Amino acid sequence: MSEPAPLDPAPLDPAQPDPAQPDPAQPDPAQPDPAPRDPAQTDPAQPDPAHPTNGLDDTVHQRHRLGILTITAEARADFGYLRDALGLTPGNLSRHLTVLEDAGLVQVEKGYQGRRPRTWVRITGQGRAALAAELATLTELVRRHGGSPARQAGPA
């Protein structure tokens, strides 16, 4: 039996592009993106980095945590008041407070009022800034979609 000849690649067709060479029609990934694209001409599957929803912070945007921040932005709040105002179980509220406290957005203070143990929650400076950024982002979304939500709702 004769030994098979080593594989010899088929000769390249000069009319076909060389697969080892980069395609000039494709952008070079090493090069920075050219000028910003017109939103009307962009691929809808790709998110617009400048779109306001990209500014929403998941830690703040979750509705119960947003509620905690808005209530504590007005005044220091008692745990029981937050629980009742937001309709949460003590365990759920405690978990949301832990997330906000770990992020530095609220400060949880434990103490006594008379003989009763109490937990108070106050917003921090960082929390105020995060809430302001969230509200600014939501305001921009409302502005982009025709103004006040009350004007668009129509009669009930």
BELFEN-V392683 format. One record per residue. N is the residue number from 0. OMEGA is omega in whole degrees, 0 to 359 (999 if undefined). NEAR is the number of other ideal C-beta (glycine too) atoms within 10 Angstrom. D_FIRST is the distance of its C-alpha to the first C-alpha in Angstrom with 2 decimals. Layout:
n=N omega=OMEGA near=NEAR d_first=D_FIRST
n=N omega=OMEGA near=NEAR d_first=D_FIRST
This chain:
n=0 omega=180 near=3 d_first=0.00
n=1 omega=181 near=4 d_first=3.73
n=2 omega=180 near=5 d_first=6.52
n=3 omega=178 near=6 d_first=9.07
n=4 omega=177 near=6 d_first=12.18
n=5 omega=181 near=5 d_first=15.23
n=6 omega=178 near=6 d_first=17.64
n=7 omega=180 near=6 d_first=20.17
n=8 omega=179 near=5 d_first=23.43
n=9 omega=179 near=6 d_first=24.81
n=10 omega=180 near=6 d_first=27.52
n=11 omega=176 near=11 d_first=30.94
n=12 omega=182 near=8 d_first=33.35
n=13 omega=180 near=7 d_first=36.57
n=14 omega=180 near=5 d_first=38.64
n=15 omega=178 near=7 d_first=37.31
n=16 omega=179 near=13 d_first=38.64
n=17 omega=182 near=10 d_first=36.45
n=18 omega=179 near=7 d_first=35.84
n=19 omega=181 near=6 d_first=36.13
n=20 omega=179 near=7 d_first=39.67
n=21 omega=179 near=11 d_first=42.66
n=22 omega=182 near=10 d_first=44.08
n=23 omega=180 near=8 d_first=47.44
n=24 omega=180 near=6 d_first=48.88
n=25 omega=178 near=7 d_first=48.49
n=26 omega=178 near=12 d_first=51.04
n=27 omega=183 near=9 d_first=49.94
n=28 omega=180 near=6 d_first=50.32
n=29 omega=181 near=5 d_first=51.38
n=30 omega=177 near=7 d_first=54.34
n=31 omega=179 near=6 d_first=57.58
n=32 omega=177 near=7 d_first=58.47
n=33 omega=182 near=7 d_first=60.57
n=34 omega=179 near=5 d_first=64.08
n=35 omega=183 near=10 d_first=64.89
n=36 omega=175 near=12 d_first=63.87
n=37 omega=181 near=7 d_first=66.33
n=38 omega=180 near=10 d_first=66.41
n=39 omega=184 near=5 d_first=66.49
n=40 omega=182 near=6 d_first=63.13
n=41 omega=178 near=12 d_first=61.25
n=42 omega=183 near=7 d_first=58.64
n=43 omega=179 near=7 d_first=60.65
n=44 omega=180 near=5 d_first=57.84
n=45 omega=180 near=8 d_first=58.37
n=46 omega=177 near=11 d_first=61.58
n=47 omega=183 near=13 d_first=64.16
n=48 omega=181 near=7 d_first=64.74
n=49 omega=182 near=9 d_first=68.33
n=50 omega=184 near=13 d_first=69.09
n=51 omega=181 near=16 d_first=71.91
n=52 omega=177 near=12 d_first=70.03
n=53 omega=178 near=10 d_first=67.80
n=54 omega=180 near=15 d_first=71.00
n=55 omega=180 near=14 d_first=71.57
n=56 omega=183 near=16 d_first=71.30
n=57 omega=179 near=8 d_first=69.89
n=58 omega=182 near=17 d_first=72.07
n=59 omega=190 near=20 d_first=75.19
n=60 omega=179 near=15 d_first=74.24
n=61 omega=194 near=14 d_first=73.89
n=62 omega=180 near=9 d_first=77.13
n=63 omega=178 near=18 d_first=78.68
n=64 omega=175 near=23 d_first=78.01
n=65 omega=177 near=18 d_first=79.40
n=66 omega=178 near=16 d_first=82.43
n=67 omega=181 near=28 d_first=82.90
n=68 omega=181 near=22 d_first=82.79
n=69 omega=179 near=13 d_first=85.21
n=70 omega=182 near=17 d_first=87.67
n=71 omega=175 near=23 d_first=87.59
n=72 omega=180 near=15 d_first=87.94
n=73 omega=181 near=8 d_first=91.42
n=74 omega=173 near=11 d_first=92.51
n=75 omega=186 near=13 d_first=91.42
n=76 omega=176 near=20 d_first=90.48
n=77 omega=179 near=14 d_first=90.88
n=78 omega=182 near=18 d_first=87.86
n=79 omega=178 near=12 d_first=89.78
n=80 omega=179 near=14 d_first=90.67
n=81 omega=180 near=21 d_first=87.05
n=82 omega=182 near=17 d_first=85.90
n=83 omega=183 near=11 d_first=88.50
n=84 omega=184 near=13 d_first=88.21
n=85 omega=178 near=17 d_first=84.44
n=86 omega=182 near=10 d_first=84.32
n=87 omega=171 near=18 d_first=81.95
n=88 omega=178 near=9 d_first=81.80
n=89 omega=179 near=11 d_first=82.61
n=90 omega=178 near=8 d_first=79.00
n=91 omega=180 near=13 d_first=77.62
n=92 omega=180 near=22 d_first=80.22
n=93 omega=180 near=14 d_first=79.50
n=94 omega=179 near=13 d_first=75.78
n=95 omega=179 near=21 d_first=76.52
n=96 omega=178 near=21 d_first=79.00
n=97 omega=179 near=12 d_first=76.41
n=98 omega=181 near=16 d_first=73.96
n=99 omega=180 near=26 d_first=76.73
n=100 omega=178 near=15 d_first=78.04
n=101 omega=179 near=10 d_first=74.61
n=102 omega=179 near=16 d_first=74.26
n=103 omega=185 near=12 d_first=77.71
n=104 omega=175 near=25 d_first=79.27
n=105 omega=175 near=24 d_first=81.93
n=106 omega=180 near=15 d_first=83.85
n=107 omega=181 near=14 d_first=84.66
n=108 omega=178 near=11 d_first=87.92
n=109 omega=180 near=9 d_first=89.00
n=110 omega=181 near=9 d_first=92.59
n=111 omega=171 near=8 d_first=95.64
n=112 omega=191 near=9 d_first=98.29
n=113 omega=178 near=6 d_first=101.08
n=114 omega=184 near=5 d_first=99.40
n=115 omega=176 near=7 d_first=96.58
n=116 omega=180 near=10 d_first=93.16
n=117 omega=173 near=13 d_first=92.04
n=118 omega=178 near=18 d_first=88.94
n=119 omega=181 near=18 d_first=89.45
n=120 omega=175 near=23 d_first=86.89
n=121 omega=179 near=14 d_first=87.40
n=122 omega=177 near=24 d_first=85.21
n=123 omega=175 near=16 d_first=84.22
n=124 omega=177 near=9 d_first=84.29
n=125 omega=178 near=12 d_first=80.50
n=126 omega=177 near=23 d_first=80.93
n=127 omega=179 near=14 d_first=83.50
n=128 omega=180 near=12 d_first=81.17
n=129 omega=178 near=22 d_first=78.26
n=130 omega=178 near=20 d_first=80.61
n=131 omega=179 near=11 d_first=81.93
n=132 omega=179 near=14 d_first=78.39
n=133 omega=180 near=20 d_first=77.50
n=134 omega=177 near=15 d_first=80.70
n=135 omega=179 near=12 d_first=80.12
n=136 omega=179 near=19 d_first=76.64
n=137 omega=178 near=16 d_first=78.00
n=138 omega=178 near=11 d_first=80.88
n=139 omega=177 near=14 d_first=78.45
n=140 omega=178 near=14 d_first=76.52
n=141 omega=179 near=14 d_first=79.79
n=142 omega=181 near=11 d_first=80.82
n=143 omega=184 near=10 d_first=77.57
n=144 omega=168 near=9 d_first=78.05
n=145 omega=173 near=9 d_first=81.55
n=146 omega=187 near=10 d_first=83.95
n=147 omega=177 near=9 d_first=85.62
n=148 omega=180 near=9 d_first=84.06
n=149 omega=179 near=7 d_first=87.59
n=150 omega=183 near=8 d_first=87.95
n=151 omega=186 near=10 d_first=84.76
n=152 omega=180 near=8 d_first=85.33
n=153 omega=182 near=6 d_first=88.03
n=154 omega=181 near=3 d_first=90.48
n=155 omega=999 near=3 d_first=89.60
